[in-house]
Amino acid sequence: MRRSHKFRGQPPSRHSRPVQGIAPALRRLARAGSFTFLLALSCLLCLHPAQASNSQSSSHGQTSLIRLQLKWKHQFQFAGYYAAIEKGFFAREGLRVELLEGVPGFTPSERLFTGQAEYAVDSTAILLQRQKGRKVVALAAIFQHSPNIVMTRRDSGLTTPQSLMGKRIMFTDPTDPECHAMLANEGVFPKDYTVLPHTWSIDALVNGTVDAMSAYLTNEPFLMEQRGVAPGVIFPNQYAVDFYGDCLTTSEAEITEHPRRVEAFLRAVNDGWRYAMANPEEIANLILARYPTSKSRQELLFEAEAMRKLILPDMVEIGHMNPSRWKHIAQTYERLGMLPADFNMEGLLYPEFKQAREERDRLTVNIFLAATGAMAVLAAAGGVVLLVFNKRLSRMVAERTRELEQSRDFFQNVINSTSDPIFVKDAEHRYVLTNDSTALLFGRKPQDVVGLTDFDIFPQEHALAIRVKDEAVRDSGREDLFEECLPDSTGAMRNFLTRKTPYTDSSGRAFILGVVRDITEFKRMQDMVVQAEKMMSLGGLAAGMAHEINNPLGIVMQSAQNLHRRLFESLDANRQAAEELGLDRDAMTAYMRQRGILDAVSDIREAGQRAAAIVKNMLEFSRKSESGKEPCDLAAITENVLGIVSSDYDLAKRYDFKKIDIRKDYSPQSFPVPCSRTKIGQVILNILKNAVQAMSANTQAAAPRLSIRIRPEGDFMRLDLEDNGPGMDEAVRKRIFEPFFTTKGTGEGTGLGMFVSYSIVSEHHGGQLLVDSAPGQGTTFSILLPREPAA
């Protein structure tokens, strides 16, 4: 992305910098003639003593001490300022900066007007300061997306704004407007929830004193994970509330009195942030060594990674601000009743403030030029008129060129800020405009894409298909949507949804505008849902088949029992029938025993009983889960599931379950727990099948071993299922309970088994489902069910 020159590189010498606005005019007058120059110079110096004084005081090369008020305690959130100090970016600009820590419950930008700081890091709540009459100015928005979130416990099921109806939430009204706006957008208003004072700690959320709290995406979720509690994150950005975060601010007085110092400060800050985001580990070490902080190195690096997605340093210029977006933010404050309607934002944004100030200076200079031009006419009318005309024309051309460049850069920055590829093709199907995402998709640099056609980028068959769709859109004159399967820069095939729109400019040139959305992951999840529905249908089919098998199986078992009674038991009916036929019953019985008929009949009975047990287990497991709960023995449920697993045909085909060393340790102090027998059986079955499949894939491991332990743990019964399989790394372990997450190949798993298991244990039984695993160390799943039923 093209970056503005004013934020990078070494600045020119302080003694060579002219007074802003006036000096260019002086140079022009000097060339016009010595008499005119001297006269204009005396007028300018008399009428603008403040600017002359300001220029003089800022050009001595002396180091200025300025104070920057931070928003919170020392942490990676302010990494750019630490880097600017440590790497000498501030010193290069002649600045000595002191960083002031924040405290809970204060407003950083208020310090600008109490003489405690010259600059501050604050939120978009500076709009409220402007409403109070404090002339605070936003210099830069460091975070393109606010890190403010609403955080819950994931196991509470509170994952949407609507789920917070009637809940207890810790808020701070002045600093959490985006969270309030998100709730209001989703129909949840202050009357619908209880606001509690913020304690600035996650303890209340962990122990259940509150249901939700406002938090920072870069901090509190990590602390929750460290406490062993999975955080639930509700991000306002996903509900049409997208605020800036960590805005660098100052006062109008600072800009007016020290304009060069403001520019120097911004240059150093920009360089500091770019260095910090490129070297997070170095800056984390710097914070630990130089600044008092309660955070560990791991926390600082987590914060750095989370901030990267909010700052977007590789996509957006550091500090970028869009006036339209600020207007939208102000309108959100208005809807919340925090600002009056049609709030005047004039002077809020530094680029606009600076431009207005320069316009006033140019107007003043133009007035002086007109006066000196009149004087010059007395000496050399013709030459001066021509010179003024030429200079004015040059200035107008330069100004118009600058405006066009700014407009072009703004438009390019806007389209580069989106993750969806955007492109424009001309009538010859050449790419004439693309954003960074398009270039990334093609595996090329942005400047290398312009002028190419699809035949230069894709294989011929794909390029030809794209050309046909472009022509169809051009011929119809209407936009259309196309689903395309194309190779990315690595050659991997991906699914895209492309909206193509025909466009003709004022000169009659025809173009195709396209916006592309990568739907590969969506298609994969869609396929998984279809697969899950198929599996559910097969489950219902299996239950129906089990019912049908029961009928002939009952006849087989009953017939085997009748054979045994009529052939081998001493019944009067048996003797009477033998005598009537003239048979020796004892001899007949001896013959059948000798020929093994007795054993064959016994085998039929035993096989029928085993088959009946299998069908019974399948019927119990496939039966719709009962809504109520009853006291159940975990050991009995486990034994029932072991019977199902041992007879599972698919597992037997891949792995002999009888070869697994099953070690059981059932505590005699175990007590029944209220639960749904079939639901908990489903959880145990899911875990056991995963364990057996994992051990079968671990060909280099020792003999497969499965340890099952059941014991009381306080008011809970704990069931541990431990295998000696390959184990999981930390990335897989963290996602094991996510829906549709699976490590198996396509078509081999739906990714729903462990998600459903987690929901059954936590949401339906008020228990806990934990996992402990490491590569090469096996995996242990622990089910904890409470003695008392969940409320």
Disulfide bonds with the S-S distance in Angstrom:
none
